[in-house]
Amino acid sequence: MAKRARIKGKGAAIFLGEDKPASQQIIKPVKQYTGKTANTSKATFYLPIDLIDDLEDTWLNLRSKYREKKVAKSEIAKIALEELIKEWKEKQDNSILVKRLTGK
């Protein structure tokens, strides 16, 4: 009895009729804007959908208005957090952050 043909690494090629397994196909890397600073870390935060929509709208408006600049959502979030933390350090209990968190 003949050995069964190996299918490991072929993925969709089996169904699409492609000859080469996935490991032999040329894959183009996805280019992604990573910002200018090399000393960054990825973080995950849970945000309300409305806030994400507002961020998306702001990002699209900035991109269309300032076409010569690269605008990233991460950069917008970074600036917003920097300003919020700066204001908190200056005003402490009278800061927007404390007022929003405590409801006062």
Backbone hydrogen bonds, N-H to C=O, Kabsch-Sander energy under -0.5 kcal/mol:
donor,donor_aa,acceptor,acceptor_aa,energy
10,K,7,I,-1.9
11,G,7,I,-0.6
13,A,10,K,-2.5
14,I,11,G,-1.3
15,F,12,A,-0.5
16,L,12,A,-2.4
17,G,13,A,-1.3
18,E,13,A,-1.1
22,A,9,G,-2.1
24,Q,21,P,-2.0
25,Q,21,P,-0.7
25,Q,22,A,-0.8
40,T,38,A,-1.5
47,L,45,F,-0.6
52,I,48,P,-2.0
53,D,49,I,-2.6
54,D,50,D,-2.3
55,L,51,L,-2.3
56,E,52,I,-2.5
57,D,53,D,-2.6
58,T,54,D,-2.6
59,W,55,L,-2.8
60,L,56,E,-2.6
61,N,57,D,-2.5
62,L,58,T,-2.7
63,R,59,W,-2.4
64,S,60,L,-2.1
65,K,61,N,-2.2
66,Y,62,L,-2.7
69,K,66,Y,-1.6
71,V,69,K,-0.6
72,A,70,K,-0.5
76,I,72,A,-1.8
77,A,73,K,-2.5
78,K,74,S,-2.4
79,I,75,E,-2.4
80,A,76,I,-2.4
81,L,77,A,-2.5
82,E,78,K,-2.6
83,E,79,I,-2.5
84,L,80,A,-2.2
85,I,81,L,-2.7
86,K,82,E,-2.4
87,E,83,E,-2.3
88,W,84,L,-2.0
89,K,85,I,-2.4
90,E,86,K,-1.6
91,K,87,E,-2.6
92,Q,88,W,-2.6
94,N,91,K,-2.2
95,S,92,Q,-1.8
99,K,95,S,-2.3
100,R,96,I,-2.7
101,L,97,L,-2.3
102,T,98,V,-2.6
103,G,99,K,-1.5
104,K,99,K,-0.8
